Amino acid sequence: MSVVSGQWSVVSCQLSVVSCQLSVFTSSLFPVTCHLSPVTSSLFPDYL
């Protein structure tokens, strides 16, 4: 069981790193989409 839990901790660590990279990627893309798309700006007026 220790091997399985060790592999699961490695997988969960990799997943957290991937989700962190995705959040940074989407946060860097969001202002660009907001400027490029007037539909996005009209849909999310609170974020501007």
Secondary structure by P-SEA (a helix, b strand, c coil): caaaaaaaaaaaaaaaaaaaaaaaaaaaaaaaaaaacaaaaaaccccc
